[in-house]
Amino acid sequence: MYELNNEEVLRKRKERFSKFGKEAIINDPLRDVALLSRSGESNTIIDLKINHDKRSEMVSMLKLLFYDEKQLTTVEHGLRKLREVFMSIRQDHRDEDESFWKQASEVYKLSYDFLLRHGQYNKLGGLVLNAIHEWFPLQYRKPYAKIYALYLSHIEKDVPKCVDFLQYSSVSQSESLDIINMANIYVLKSESPRIWFHYCKNLKDDELNFLELSSVMQVMINRTDNLLQLCYNQLSVKVAQQLWFGDHFTSNLETRIKDKYDMRAGTDIILFKKRQIKG
């Protein structure tokens, strides 16, 4: 799974498009406001349904505009239009039609990135993750299987639904048990949050990124902080990393802690409580 990243990516993509080419693409699919769910089929919709190259042009344009804050509505509309097109013609394409499903997967990955980045979690689950697992061939579902399980359990907080999904998914039994345990800790507070962070060590970068961008990770950090303040007067950053956060935050934990708590001068000791000296 690729990851859209920074302004440098945007700059390089812009260089690949001439002004003429950019205007030609915008003038066709992105200015047509018709959606399959709201109106009859426009010429643009028909073109997108029957022409692989037209869909590729639109995907390229959406990538170009992806980080432009002034074009958020255009990008969201374009992605929705493409998703509806793919859903309307999916039955015409066998699982072995690699070019079709590869293109569809690219659109749904862009949609996933966009909706996660902008906190539209209901759309992320219902329009993207659920659609992928309902309609896509197995090879395209697999990269999202654990993410969808984490979504069901940590965003929807529906542990039984998560369990049902895992029973028929491509996720292994051991990984499924890890996610169910994480869900019970997150939703039911069945165990210490440090156990939850221990399970995080078994997740891939895309799965961790989902937890971080969806604010789930921050919820668990806050719970852990509250426990540390109750349990300790002082504690080293190293012990906090290893014992409580499973070494997950080695890059930024110390900075975050130093911004929030007092530190003993010249050491990595966090001072949660100042000892009272009796006179």
Legacy VTK file of the C-alpha trace (Angstrom):
# vtk DataFile Version 3.0
C-alpha trace
ASCII
DATASET POLYDATA
POINTS 279 float
0.000 0.000 0.000
1.428 3.310 -1.009
1.226 6.386 1.183
0.578 9.918 -0.007
3.012 12.109 1.796
4.180 15.690 1.506
4.347 18.888 -0.504
7.308 17.579 -2.484
5.066 14.883 -3.946
2.535 17.531 -4.932
5.207 19.691 -6.570
6.582 16.816 -8.636
3.138 15.777 -9.779
2.314 19.304 -10.851
5.431 19.376 -12.990
4.176 16.353 -14.911
1.042 18.139 -16.030
1.070 20.988 -18.508
-1.409 23.797 -18.073
-3.265 22.555 -21.123
-3.465 19.004 -19.856
-4.644 20.082 -16.434
-7.405 22.273 -17.838
-8.493 19.555 -20.234
-9.008 17.107 -17.392
-10.764 19.576 -15.108
-13.052 20.708 -17.897
-14.283 17.172 -18.403
-14.928 14.951 -15.372
-14.417 17.231 -12.386
-16.719 20.035 -13.507
-19.551 17.627 -14.174
-21.474 17.614 -10.893
-23.713 14.653 -11.729
-23.631 11.679 -9.369
-25.231 8.330 -10.092
-27.164 8.438 -6.823
-28.669 11.867 -7.546
-29.391 12.041 -11.254
-29.481 10.257 -14.548
-26.290 9.384 -16.335
-24.429 12.298 -17.897
-22.054 11.906 -20.818
-19.139 12.095 -18.394
-20.519 9.261 -16.267
-21.023 7.114 -19.349
-17.456 7.844 -20.492
-16.081 6.909 -17.080
-18.027 3.653 -17.061
-16.804 2.463 -20.455
-13.372 4.066 -20.779
-10.461 2.887 -18.627
-8.234 5.746 -19.812
-10.818 8.385 -18.859
-10.895 6.961 -15.348
-7.089 7.001 -15.230
-7.041 10.674 -16.252
-9.443 11.548 -13.475
-7.436 9.591 -10.906
-4.266 11.438 -11.959
-6.011 14.783 -11.595
-7.326 13.926 -8.143
-3.822 12.968 -7.037
-2.581 16.313 -8.290
-5.204 18.197 -6.275
-5.121 15.920 -3.225
-3.235 18.268 -0.873
-4.723 21.510 -2.193
-6.903 22.782 0.663
-8.894 24.910 -1.781
-9.883 21.814 -3.759
-11.180 19.584 -0.955
-14.749 19.621 -2.248
-13.561 18.832 -5.774
-11.432 15.921 -4.588
-14.170 14.494 -2.381
-16.721 14.793 -5.182
-14.389 13.231 -7.739
-13.575 10.275 -5.507
-17.227 9.702 -4.762
-18.067 9.813 -8.465
-15.391 7.240 -9.261
-16.488 4.945 -6.428
-20.047 5.011 -7.724
-18.830 4.269 -11.240
-16.807 1.267 -10.060
-19.677 -0.080 -7.978
-22.071 0.254 -10.921
-19.878 -1.749 -13.311
-18.135 -4.173 -10.944
-20.357 -7.104 -11.929
-19.144 -6.770 -15.515
-15.593 -7.591 -14.439
-14.315 -10.924 -13.191
-11.960 -11.206 -10.237
-9.209 -12.011 -12.730
-9.600 -8.627 -14.462
-6.448 -7.241 -12.891
-6.417 -3.847 -14.628
-9.964 -3.060 -13.476
-9.493 -4.084 -9.854
-6.077 -2.476 -9.628
-7.580 0.809 -10.774
-10.543 0.426 -8.412
-8.166 -0.348 -5.551
-6.229 2.837 -6.280
-9.411 4.925 -6.083
-10.463 3.304 -2.820
-6.987 3.820 -1.359
-7.196 7.516 -2.244
-10.661 7.624 -0.681
-9.368 5.901 2.450
-6.498 8.385 2.792
-8.768 11.375 2.188
-11.518 10.397 4.630
-9.086 9.333 7.361
-7.083 12.542 6.963
-10.238 14.647 7.323
-11.823 12.642 10.145
-14.862 11.435 8.178
-15.012 8.096 9.965
-18.602 7.138 9.143
-17.898 7.477 5.423
-14.560 5.727 5.882
-16.230 2.667 7.342
-19.444 2.520 5.353
-18.385 3.765 1.924
-14.807 2.515 1.727
-13.806 -0.259 4.141
-17.150 -2.044 4.044
-17.329 -1.784 0.242
-13.824 -3.199 -0.135
-14.683 -6.236 1.977
-18.074 -6.749 0.323
-17.038 -6.502 -3.317
-13.283 -6.671 -3.922
-11.316 -9.846 -4.716
-9.400 -11.337 -1.789
-5.980 -9.986 -2.769
-7.303 -6.413 -2.539
-9.232 -7.017 0.681
-6.350 -8.483 2.644
-4.358 -5.241 3.233
-7.446 -3.675 4.847
-8.705 -6.633 6.872
-7.085 -5.735 10.200
-7.785 -2.043 9.644
-11.482 -2.813 9.170
-11.473 -4.948 12.322
-9.831 -2.076 14.222
-12.413 0.305 12.781
-15.336 -1.870 13.892
-13.916 -2.396 17.376
-12.338 0.986 18.136
-14.354 3.528 16.121
-17.794 1.899 16.067
-16.991 0.179 19.394
-18.959 -2.836 18.201
-16.909 -5.762 19.494
-19.434 -8.496 18.521
-19.533 -7.176 14.937
-15.737 -7.162 14.895
-15.664 -10.784 16.095
-18.153 -11.822 13.404
-16.063 -10.124 10.732
-12.815 -11.723 11.897
-14.327 -15.220 11.766
-14.668 -14.962 7.986
-11.733 -12.676 7.190
-8.190 -13.361 6.025
-6.819 -12.361 9.449
-5.051 -15.222 11.235
-6.434 -16.658 14.460
-3.619 -15.252 16.604
-3.944 -11.790 15.049
-7.716 -11.924 15.499
-7.305 -12.703 19.195
-4.918 -9.762 19.543
-7.458 -7.380 18.002
-10.286 -8.729 20.168
-8.145 -8.274 23.276
-7.268 -4.737 22.170
-10.973 -4.038 21.635
-11.910 -5.284 25.101
-9.245 -3.087 26.666
-10.282 -0.044 24.632
-14.060 -0.408 24.918
-14.523 -2.255 28.218
-11.287 -1.198 29.973
-10.774 -4.853 30.833
-7.010 -4.518 31.406
-4.276 -1.939 31.829
-3.638 0.245 28.759
-0.025 -0.919 28.783
-1.293 -4.328 27.575
-3.008 -2.562 24.681
0.298 -0.940 23.693
1.971 -4.333 23.912
-0.394 -5.615 21.201
0.436 -2.568 19.065
3.917 -3.980 18.561
2.394 -6.651 16.319
0.659 -4.174 14.011
1.958 -2.984 10.658
2.675 0.660 9.886
-0.632 1.182 8.023
-2.580 -0.221 10.964
-0.706 1.939 13.466
-1.212 4.952 11.223
-4.963 4.314 11.305
-4.972 4.250 15.114
-2.885 7.419 15.298
-4.827 9.499 12.764
-8.207 8.397 14.120
-7.244 9.614 17.640
-7.620 6.124 19.119
-3.938 6.160 20.022
-4.302 9.506 21.793
-7.132 8.127 23.929
-4.862 5.313 25.115
-1.946 7.678 25.716
-4.190 9.827 27.918
-5.384 6.793 29.889
-1.789 5.725 30.426
-0.750 9.210 31.519
-3.517 9.224 34.126
-2.366 5.875 35.500
1.276 6.923 35.629
0.373 9.961 37.693
-1.514 7.758 40.136
1.117 5.027 40.368
4.408 6.937 40.444
6.029 9.907 42.057
8.817 9.691 39.489
9.800 7.422 36.625
12.475 7.349 33.941
11.488 7.921 30.325
13.175 4.648 29.366
11.087 2.624 31.823
7.926 4.416 30.702
8.716 3.522 27.099
9.508 -0.126 27.765
6.983 -0.961 30.482
3.994 1.188 29.591
4.188 2.077 25.909
5.818 -1.065 24.533
8.648 0.974 23.004
6.118 2.338 20.527
6.842 6.018 21.117
10.613 6.010 21.253
10.857 8.893 18.765
8.511 11.425 20.332
7.566 10.223 23.806
10.373 12.067 25.566
9.531 15.367 23.879
5.850 15.016 24.721
6.610 14.136 28.339
9.026 17.028 28.771
6.374 19.420 27.503
3.838 18.104 30.025
5.845 17.262 33.159
8.791 18.532 35.153
12.038 16.619 34.654
14.853 16.171 37.167
17.705 18.342 35.914
20.363 16.441 33.960
18.396 13.169 33.918
15.528 11.493 32.074
13.509 11.201 35.309
9.889 12.352 35.032
8.579 14.060 38.166
4.883 13.256 38.381
4.578 14.451 41.972
6.810 16.663 44.017
7.587 15.087 47.360
6.414 17.031 50.371
9.263 17.707 52.812
8.082 17.800 56.407
9.600 20.617 58.428
LINES 1 280
279 0 1 2 3 4 5 6 7 8 9 10 11 12 13 14 15 16 17 18 19 20 21 22 23 24 25 26 27 28 29 30 31 32 33 34 35 36 37 38 39 40 41 42 43 44 45 46 47 48 49 50 51 52 53 54 55 56 57 58 59 60 61 62 63 64 65 66 67 68 69 70 71 72 73 74 75 76 77 78 79 80 81 82 83 84 85 86 87 88 89 90 91 92 93 94 95 96 97 98 99 100 101 102 103 104 105 106 107 108 109 110 111 112 113 114 115 116 117 118 119 120 121 122 123 124 125 126 127 128 129 130 131 132 133 134 135 136 137 138 139 140 141 142 143 144 145 146 147 148 149 150 151 152 153 154 155 156 157 158 159 160 161 162 163 164 165 166 167 168 169 170 171 172 173 174 175 176 177 178 179 180 181 182 183 184 185 186 187 188 189 190 191 192 193 194 195 196 197 198 199 200 201 202 203 204 205 206 207 208 209 210 211 212 213 214 215 216 217 218 219 220 221 222 223 224 225 226 227 228 229 230 231 232 233 234 235 236 237 238 239 240 241 242 243 244 245 246 247 248 249 250 251 252 253 254 255 256 257 258 259 260 261 262 263 264 265 266 267 268 269 270 271 272 273 274 275 276 277 278
